[in-house]
Amino acid sequence: MNMETAVTFGRAMGRAIRDSNETQALMVVEDISSAYRMDHLVGMMHASSEGQAVLADRPRIDSSTIERDELSSLPRGTLGREFVEHLRHHLLDPDLLTTPCTRARTPETRFMLERVRQTHDIWHVVLGLGAQAHEEVLLHTFQWAQLRMPYSALILLFGTVKHLIGEARWNILRHTMRGGYQAGRRASPLLSVYWERHWEDSIPSLRERLGVIPSNRWGES
């Protein structure tokens, strides 16, 4: 990391620590810290037919591709319906996560980091997590187990101090984080899933197929 990149990283990290909603700063931190990790994730994608299809098609999830009215008409409990409800309820704009990755080596690895970002809220839905700051930390316990991205390690380090210890969420700190990590280890790789082909699937059926333990069971031991 050269000096200019280090300064950029430090400034972005400072903004993100001060305000967990600084999406653009968080994406700079993610890009600088984890772009190199995408080489490994490409290999993981090639290990499954769905992952290979994602790499071949390079689908995008943004306001131009999400048919909100169509997905909203699906039955409750389906992935598509719950995804658009999640976006609506938490006032989330999927276009905020379309910022291109600039530091990965190839177009394929740049796409991979964009895919991580654009499927982020789908992971929230499948895991049964909302969008509060402590729930972001919990998602990254699962994501760290699955992807080993340094960005997740940073979220865990600073987010745990700020949103779990600082907010005295002791039960989450003691039990649920460990359960989230174990759930991530046990589940199939979520990044390899071609989610757009599963909008009509029920979330319970997806969890069963992928071996996903929902977050409301992570505290069980």
Salt bridges, closest charged atoms under 4 A:
GLU30 OE1 - ARG117 NE 2.73
ASP31 OD2 - ARG103 NH1 3.75
ASP39 OD1 - ARG105 NH2 2.93
GLU50 OE2 - HIS198 NE2 3.04
GLU50 OE2 - ARG209 NH2 3.76
ASP62 OD2 - ARG60 NE 3.59
GLU85 OE2 - ARG81 NE 3.78
GLU85 OE1 - ARG88 NH2 2.77
GLU108 OE2 - HIS46 NE2 3.94
GLU114 OE1 - ARG60 NH1 3.26
ASP121 OD1 - HIS86 NE2 3.31
GLU136 OE1 - HIS120 NE2 2.98
GLU136 OE2 - HIS124 NE2 3.06
GLU167 OE2 - HIS163 ND1 3.00
GLU167 OE1 - ARG169 NE 2.82
GLU196 OE2 - ARG115 NH1 2.79
ASP201 OD2 - HIS198 ND1 2.71
GLU220 OE1 - ARG217 NE 3.75
